[in-house]
Amino acid sequence: MPTHGSLTKAGKVRGQTPKVQARERHGIISSMRNRENFRKRFQLKRVPGQNKPGQRRKRK
């Protein structure tokens, strides 16, 4: 079974590209995330998921 290109050329382009430093990622503080989730679920009584009641389109 023939191959598509030789294995000696594998990774050629990735090896030639210059290394770029990744930016430092900052996530949201867990206590703030928990507070926001509590507010959404219990105070605002929001239902999780895509098919929320009242949000679905009616069929014609």
Gaussian input, Z-matrix of N, CA and C with variables (Angstrom, degrees):
# hf/3-21g

backbone

0 1
 N
 C     1     B1
 C     2     B2     1     A1
 N     3     B3     2     A2     1     D1
 C     4     B4     3     A3     2     D2
 C     5     B5     4     A4     3     D3
 N     6     B6     5     A5     4     D4
 C     7     B7     6     A6     5     D5
 C     8     B8     7     A7     6     D6
 N     9     B9     8     A8     7     D7
 C    10    B10     9     A9     8     D8
 C    11    B11    10    A10     9     D9
 N    12    B12    11    A11    10    D10
 C    13    B13    12    A12    11    D11
 C    14    B14    13    A13    12    D12
 N    15    B15    14    A14    13    D13
 C    16    B16    15    A15    14    D14
 C    17    B17    16    A16    15    D15
 N    18    B18    17    A17    16    D16
 C    19    B19    18    A18    17    D17
 C    20    B20    19    A19    18    D18
 N    21    B21    20    A20    19    D19
 C    22    B22    21    A21    20    D20
 C    23    B23    22    A22    21    D21
 N    24    B24    23    A23    22    D22
 C    25    B25    24    A24    23    D23
 C    26    B26    25    A25    24    D24
 N    27    B27    26    A26    25    D25
 C    28    B28    27    A27    26    D26
 C    29    B29    28    A28    27    D27
 N    30    B30    29    A29    28    D28
 C    31    B31    30    A30    29    D29
 C    32    B32    31    A31    30    D30
 N    33    B33    32    A32    31    D31
 C    34    B34    33    A33    32    D32
 C    35    B35    34    A34    33    D33
 N    36    B36    35    A35    34    D34
 C    37    B37    36    A36    35    D35
 C    38    B38    37    A37    36    D36
 N    39    B39    38    A38    37    D37
 C    40    B40    39    A39    38    D38
 C    41    B41    40    A40    39    D39
 N    42    B42    41    A41    40    D40
 C    43    B43    42    A42    41    D41
 C    44    B44    43    A43    42    D42
 N    45    B45    44    A44    43    D43
 C    46    B46    45    A45    44    D44
 C    47    B47    46    A46    45    D45
 N    48    B48    47    A47    46    D46
 C    49    B49    48    A48    47    D47
 C    50    B50    49    A49    48    D48
 N    51    B51    50    A50    49    D49
 C    52    B52    51    A51    50    D50
 C    53    B53    52    A52    51    D51
 N    54    B54    53    A53    52    D52
 C    55    B55    54    A54    53    D53
 C    56    B56    55    A55    54    D54
 N    57    B57    56    A56    55    D55
 C    58    B58    57    A57    56    D56
 C    59    B59    58    A58    57    D57
 N    60    B60    59    A59    58    D58
 C    61    B61    60    A60    59    D59
 C    62    B62    61    A61    60    D60
 N    63    B63    62    A62    61    D61
 C    64    B64    63    A63    62    D62
 C    65    B65    64    A64    63    D63
 N    66    B66    65    A65    64    D64
 C    67    B67    66    A66    65    D65
 C    68    B68    67    A67    66    D66
 N    69    B69    68    A68    67    D67
 C    70    B70    69    A69    68    D68
 C    71    B71    70    A70    69    D69
 N    72    B72    71    A71    70    D70
 C    73    B73    72    A72    71    D71
 C    74    B74    73    A73    72    D72
 N    75    B75    74    A74    73    D73
 C    76    B76    75    A75    74    D74
 C    77    B77    76    A76    75    D75
 N    78    B78    77    A77    76    D76
 C    79    B79    78    A78    77    D77
 C    80    B80    79    A79    78    D78
 N    81    B81    80    A80    79    D79
 C    82    B82    81    A81    80    D80
 C    83    B83    82    A82    81    D81
 N    84    B84    83    A83    82    D82
 C    85    B85    84    A84    83    D83
 C    86    B86    85    A85    84    D84
 N    87    B87    86    A86    85    D85
 C    88    B88    87    A87    86    D86
 C    89    B89    88    A88    87    D87
 N    90    B90    89    A89    88    D88
 C    91    B91    90    A90    89    D89
 C    92    B92    91    A91    90    D90
 N    93    B93    92    A92    91    D91
 C    94    B94    93    A93    92    D92
 C    95    B95    94    A94    93    D93
 N    96    B96    95    A95    94    D94
 C    97    B97    96    A96    95    D95
 C    98    B98    97    A97    96    D96
 N    99    B99    98    A98    97    D97
 C   100   B100    99    A99    98    D98
 C   101   B101   100   A100    99    D99
 N   102   B102   101   A101   100   D100
 C   103   B103   102   A102   101   D101
 C   104   B104   103   A103   102   D102
 N   105   B105   104   A104   103   D103
 C   106   B106   105   A105   104   D104
 C   107   B107   106   A106   105   D105
 N   108   B108   107   A107   106   D106
 C   109   B109   108   A108   107   D107
 C   110   B110   109   A109   108   D108
 N   111   B111   110   A110   109   D109
 C   112   B112   111   A111   110   D110
 C   113   B113   112   A112   111   D111
 N   114   B114   113   A113   112   D112
 C   115   B115   114   A114   113   D113
 C   116   B116   115   A115   114   D114
 N   117   B117   116   A116   115   D115
 C   118   B118   117   A117   116   D116
 C   119   B119   118   A118   117   D117
 N   120   B120   119   A119   118   D118
 C   121   B121   120   A120   119   D119
 C   122   B122   121   A121   120   D120
 N   123   B123   122   A122   121   D121
 C   124   B124   123   A123   122   D122
 C   125   B125   124   A124   123   D123
 N   126   B126   125   A125   124   D124
 C   127   B127   126   A126   125   D125
 C   128   B128   127   A127   126   D126
 N   129   B129   128   A128   127   D127
 C   130   B130   129   A129   128   D128
 C   131   B131   130   A130   129   D129
 N   132   B132   131   A131   130   D130
 C   133   B133   132   A132   131   D131
 C   134   B134   133   A133   132   D132
 N   135   B135   134   A134   133   D133
 C   136   B136   135   A135   134   D134
 C   137   B137   136   A136   135   D135
 N   138   B138   137   A137   136   D136
 C   139   B139   138   A138   137   D137
 C   140   B140   139   A139   138   D138
 N   141   B141   140   A140   139   D139
 C   142   B142   141   A141   140   D140
 C   143   B143   142   A142   141   D141
 N   144   B144   143   A143   142   D142
 C   145   B145   144   A144   143   D143
 C   146   B146   145   A145   144   D144
 N   147   B147   146   A146   145   D145
 C   148   B148   147   A147   146   D146
 C   149   B149   148   A148   147   D147
 N   150   B150   149   A149   148   D148
 C   151   B151   150   A150   149   D149
 C   152   B152   151   A151   150   D150
 N   153   B153   152   A152   151   D151
 C   154   B154   153   A153   152   D152
 C   155   B155   154   A154   153   D153
 N   156   B156   155   A155   154   D154
 C   157   B157   156   A156   155   D155
 C   158   B158   157   A157   156   D156
 N   159   B159   158   A158   157   D157
 C   160   B160   159   A159   158   D158
 C   161   B161   160   A160   159   D159
 N   162   B162   161   A161   160   D160
 C   163   B163   162   A162   161   D161
 C   164   B164   163   A163   162   D162
 N   165   B165   164   A164   163   D163
 C   166   B166   165   A165   164   D164
 C   167   B167   166   A166   165   D165
 N   168   B168   167   A167   166   D166
 C   169   B169   168   A168   167   D167
 C   170   B170   169   A169   168   D168
 N   171   B171   170   A170   169   D169
 C   172   B172   171   A171   170   D170
 C   173   B173   172   A172   171   D171
 N   174   B174   173   A173   172   D172
 C   175   B175   174   A174   173   D173
 C   176   B176   175   A175   174   D174
 N   177   B177   176   A176   175   D175
 C   178   B178   177   A177   176   D176
 C   179   B179   178   A178   177   D177

   B1=1.4395
   B2=1.5343
   B3=1.3289
   B4=1.4640
   B5=1.5217
   B6=1.3434
   B7=1.4699
   B8=1.5231
   B9=1.2881
   B10=1.4694
   B11=1.5193
   B12=1.2864
   B13=1.4583
   B14=1.5192
   B15=1.3075
   B16=1.4654
   B17=1.5218
   B18=1.3173
   B19=1.4554
   B20=1.5208
   B21=1.3297
   B22=1.4674
   B23=1.5284
   B24=1.3369
   B25=1.4701
   B26=1.5282
   B27=1.3159
   B28=1.4672
   B29=1.5288
   B30=1.3153
   B31=1.4591
   B32=1.5090
   B33=1.3259
   B34=1.4703
   B35=1.5337
   B36=1.3145
   B37=1.4659
   B38=1.5196
   B39=1.3213
   B40=1.4640
   B41=1.5264
   B42=1.3019
   B43=1.4514
   B44=1.5181
   B45=1.3460
   B46=1.4576
   B47=1.5263
   B48=1.3285
   B49=1.4576
   B50=1.5176
   B51=1.3386
   B52=1.4617
   B53=1.5265
   B54=1.3200
   B55=1.4631
   B56=1.5133
   B57=1.3386
   B58=1.4528
   B59=1.5179
   B60=1.3195
   B61=1.4569
   B62=1.5234
   B63=1.3204
   B64=1.4578
   B65=1.5170
   B66=1.3189
   B67=1.4583
   B68=1.5234
   B69=1.3069
   B70=1.4525
   B71=1.5219
   B72=1.3152
   B73=1.4598
   B74=1.5242
   B75=1.3047
   B76=1.4546
   B77=1.5229
   B78=1.3134
   B79=1.4504
   B80=1.5172
   B81=1.3187
   B82=1.4635
   B83=1.5309
   B84=1.3075
   B85=1.4638
   B86=1.5253
   B87=1.3306
   B88=1.4620
   B89=1.5278
   B90=1.3264
   B91=1.4667
   B92=1.5284
   B93=1.3335
   B94=1.4658
   B95=1.5216
   B96=1.3376
   B97=1.4620
   B98=1.5262
   B99=1.3501
   B100=1.4611
   B101=1.5205
   B102=1.3289
   B103=1.4642
   B104=1.5307
   B105=1.3327
   B106=1.4704
   B107=1.5314
   B108=1.3455
   B109=1.4662
   B110=1.5251
   B111=1.3225
   B112=1.4689
   B113=1.5193
   B114=1.3306
   B115=1.4645
   B116=1.5216
   B117=1.3439
   B118=1.4574
   B119=1.5282
   B120=1.3438
   B121=1.4577
   B122=1.5221
   B123=1.3439
   B124=1.4539
   B125=1.5261
   B126=1.3205
   B127=1.4533
   B128=1.5186
   B129=1.3408
   B130=1.4626
   B131=1.5170
   B132=1.3510
   B133=1.4667
   B134=1.5276
   B135=1.3247
   B136=1.4589
   B137=1.5197
   B138=1.3386
   B139=1.4564
   B140=1.5264
   B141=1.3371
   B142=1.4579
   B143=1.5161
   B144=1.3164
   B145=1.4580
   B146=1.5084
   B147=1.3295
   B148=1.4575
   B149=1.5216
   B150=1.3237
   B151=1.4597
   B152=1.5224
   B153=1.3234
   B154=1.4492
   B155=1.5266
   B156=1.3145
   B157=1.4827
   B158=1.5079
   B159=1.3213
   B160=1.4566
   B161=1.5099
   B162=1.3265
   B163=1.4537
   B164=1.5289
   B165=1.3300
   B166=1.4670
   B167=1.5127
   B168=1.3271
   B169=1.4618
   B170=1.5178
   B171=1.2938
   B172=1.4634
   B173=1.5194
   B174=1.3211
   B175=1.4593
   B176=1.5143
   B177=1.3203
   B178=1.4611
   B179=1.5025
   A1=108.05
   A2=117.76
   A3=120.50
   A4=110.71
   A5=115.06
   A6=120.81
   A7=109.44
   A8=115.83
   A9=121.70
   A10=108.21
   A11=118.50
   A12=122.59
   A13=110.46
   A14=115.43
   A15=119.33
   A16=110.75
   A17=115.78
   A18=120.56
   A19=112.19
   A20=117.99
   A21=119.91
   A22=111.26
   A23=117.48
   A24=121.05
   A25=112.38
   A26=118.20
   A27=120.72
   A28=110.10
   A29=117.24
   A30=122.87
   A31=113.99
   A32=118.40
   A33=121.88
   A34=111.77
   A35=116.59
   A36=119.85
   A37=110.79
   A38=116.65
   A39=119.10
   A40=111.11
   A41=116.88
   A42=119.87
   A43=113.19
   A44=117.57
   A45=121.21
   A46=113.40
   A47=117.38
   A48=119.05
   A49=110.69
   A50=117.19
   A51=119.53
   A52=111.05
   A53=114.85
   A54=121.18
   A55=109.43
   A56=116.86
   A57=122.55
   A58=107.42
   A59=116.51
   A60=120.37
   A61=109.78
   A62=115.99
   A63=120.54
   A64=109.60
   A65=116.54
   A66=119.72
   A67=108.54
   A68=115.59
   A69=120.44
   A70=109.04
   A71=116.47
   A72=120.43
   A73=109.89
   A74=115.44
   A75=121.29
   A76=107.73
   A77=116.02
   A78=120.02
   A79=110.78
   A80=115.38
   A81=119.80
   A82=108.19
   A83=117.02
   A84=121.85
   A85=108.22
   A86=116.93
   A87=121.02
   A88=112.06
   A89=118.60
   A90=119.42
   A91=110.87
   A92=117.02
   A93=120.34
   A94=110.68
   A95=115.98
   A96=119.93
   A97=110.40
   A98=116.79
   A99=120.22
   A100=111.40
   A101=116.66
   A102=120.84
   A103=110.34
   A104=116.20
   A105=120.15
   A106=111.03
   A107=116.25
   A108=119.41
   A109=111.31
   A110=117.96
   A111=121.77
   A112=110.30
   A113=115.67
   A114=120.23
   A115=111.49
   A116=116.70
   A117=120.13
   A118=111.57
   A119=116.46
   A120=120.28
   A121=112.88
   A122=117.12
   A123=120.15
   A124=113.87
   A125=118.06
   A126=119.09
   A127=111.51
   A128=117.14
   A129=120.40
   A130=112.53
   A131=117.71
   A132=124.16
   A133=111.76
   A134=116.44
   A135=120.17
   A136=109.83
   A137=116.21
   A138=122.42
   A139=107.91
   A140=119.28
   A141=120.00
   A142=111.80
   A143=116.65
   A144=121.72
   A145=112.51
   A146=115.08
   A147=120.92
   A148=112.33
   A149=117.83
   A150=120.84
   A151=110.33
   A152=115.64
   A153=120.92
   A154=109.06
   A155=117.99
   A156=119.14
   A157=110.38
   A158=117.04
   A159=121.70
   A160=113.48
   A161=118.39
   A162=121.69
   A163=112.30
   A164=116.83
   A165=120.25
   A166=110.47
   A167=115.79
   A168=121.00
   A169=109.50
   A170=115.67
   A171=121.00
   A172=109.52
   A173=116.95
   A174=121.31
   A175=109.80
   A176=115.61
   A177=120.41
   A178=110.49
   D1=124.59
   D2=-178.02
   D3=-75.49
   D4=151.06
   D5=178.25
   D6=-102.12
   D7=159.27
   D8=178.30
   D9=-93.57
   D10=89.00
   D11=-178.54
   D12=89.65
   D13=157.14
   D14=-177.35
   D15=-84.52
   D16=154.41
   D17=179.97
   D18=-74.03
   D19=-13.88
   D20=178.70
   D21=-71.11
   D22=-21.04
   D23=-179.78
   D24=-93.80
   D25=3.64
   D26=-176.56
   D27=-66.47
   D28=131.86
   D29=178.24
   D30=78.86
   D31=14.37
   D32=-176.31
   D33=-63.59
   D34=-47.67
   D35=-175.14
   D36=-69.75
   D37=-41.58
   D38=-179.42
   D39=-65.29
   D40=-35.57
   D41=178.29
   D42=-69.48
   D43=-27.09
   D44=-178.51
   D45=-83.70
   D46=-22.72
   D47=-176.64
   D48=-72.93
   D49=140.47
   D50=-179.53
   D51=-70.76
   D52=147.98
   D53=-179.67
   D54=-76.61
   D55=129.41
   D56=178.63
   D57=-111.77
   D58=131.07
   D59=179.70
   D60=-68.59
   D61=133.95
   D62=178.30
   D63=-76.14
   D64=145.06
   D65=178.03
   D66=-78.05
   D67=151.54
   D68=-179.31
   D69=-76.08
   D70=129.64
   D71=-177.71
   D72=-97.24
   D73=135.55
   D74=178.77
   D75=-115.51
   D76=120.12
   D77=176.25
   D78=-89.58
   D79=167.83
   D80=177.90
   D81=-72.92
   D82=146.89
   D83=179.96
   D84=-65.65
   D85=136.38
   D86=-171.90
   D87=-62.61
   D88=-36.26
   D89=-179.82
   D90=-66.82
   D91=-35.40
   D92=177.61
   D93=-69.47
   D94=-38.99
   D95=177.97
   D96=-64.36
   D97=-41.93
   D98=179.17
   D99=-64.19
   D100=-40.15
   D101=179.60
   D102=-64.17
   D103=-42.20
   D104=-179.91
   D105=-66.42
   D106=-40.66
   D107=177.60
   D108=-64.36
   D109=-40.41
   D110=177.28
   D111=-60.63
   D112=-44.86
   D113=-179.54
   D114=-61.61
   D115=-44.44
   D116=-179.33
   D117=-64.77
   D118=-44.98
   D119=-171.79
   D120=-77.22
   D121=-44.85
   D122=-169.81
   D123=-103.21
   D124=-40.38
   D125=-178.92
   D126=-79.94
   D127=-42.74
   D128=-179.75
   D129=-91.14
   D130=-7.20
   D131=177.72
   D132=55.42
   D133=44.80
   D134=179.47
   D135=-85.96
   D136=142.60
   D137=-179.02
   D138=-96.27
   D139=130.13
   D140=178.77
   D141=-72.04
   D142=155.77
   D143=175.64
   D144=108.88
   D145=170.35
   D146=-176.81
   D147=-83.43
   D148=-32.91
   D149=-175.57
   D150=-95.64
   D151=65.98
   D152=-179.66
   D153=-72.76
   D154=144.12
   D155=176.73
   D156=-63.74
   D157=135.60
   D158=-178.42
   D159=89.62
   D160=-13.69
   D161=-179.68
   D162=-98.02
   D163=-17.84
   D164=-175.14
   D165=-75.79
   D166=144.14
   D167=177.00
   D168=-78.23
   D169=143.40
   D170=178.29
   D171=-82.96
   D172=140.32
   D173=175.52
   D174=-76.51
   D175=146.05
   D176=178.42
   D177=-93.44

